[in-house]
Amino acid sequence: MSKKKRGERMEEQNAETENTSENEALETMEAEVEAASDEEATQEAAREEIAEDTQKEEAAEALAAALAKQEEYLNLAQRVKADFENFRRRNQNVRKEAYDDGTRNFAATLLPVLDNLERAIAAAENSSDTALKEGVEMVYRQMCDAFTKRGITVIDRQGQPFDPNLENAVMQGAPEDGEPGTVCQVLQKGYQLEGTVLRHAMVKVVPE
């Protein structure tokens, strides 16, 4: 082989070597770029994951705060409702007590009227004026019916053991009037309203 050909061959080999080196360099650069891109993508994904976790934590904290507020408002509403119910019950009790007091006081003022009607009926027993007697009896029955509708009942316990909570013993009977310690005669009727005595009955009691 002539020198010229050998030179040309060497040049071709050098060119091929240079091309191979350049290709390898390019491949290395591309690999490095791709690796850098992958690393950047990984870092970006990590940042996004961190941001998502942060958002979730913030959302969880906000939800917890909202639930705490909800519980606080619910407790407040329940306390206000309970206070209002207590106030309403107290108000109802006060109104009922005031109404009952007024009823008892008014009924007590009518008891002498009822007593006088009973006396008028007794006095008219021997009267020839039947119309007057019937008129008085009608008024008396109306009064008794009005008392009954309102819950006012008569305390008339003749023959029963004397009860100082319901009766006043103003006279003492004879042993033959009945069992010892019992009411043998009611001198004046007593009245009570739903267990509350408006007027004690005046009675005669058999001595024990």
Secondary structure as GFF3:
##gff-version 3
##sequence-region A 1 208
A	DSSP	alpha_helix	3	123	.	.	.	ID=ss1
A	DSSP	three_ten_helix	124	126	.	.	.	ID=ss2
A	DSSP	alpha_helix	130	149	.	.	.	ID=ss3
A	DSSP	beta_strand	152	155	.	.	.	ID=ss4
A	DSSP	beta_strand	167	172	.	.	.	ID=ss5
A	DSSP	three_ten_helix	175	177	.	.	.	ID=ss6
A	DSSP	beta_strand	183	188	.	.	.	ID=ss7
A	DSSP	beta_strand	190	193	.	.	.	ID=ss8
A	DSSP	beta_strand	196	199	.	.	.	ID=ss9
A	DSSP	beta_strand	201	205	.	.	.	ID=ss10
###
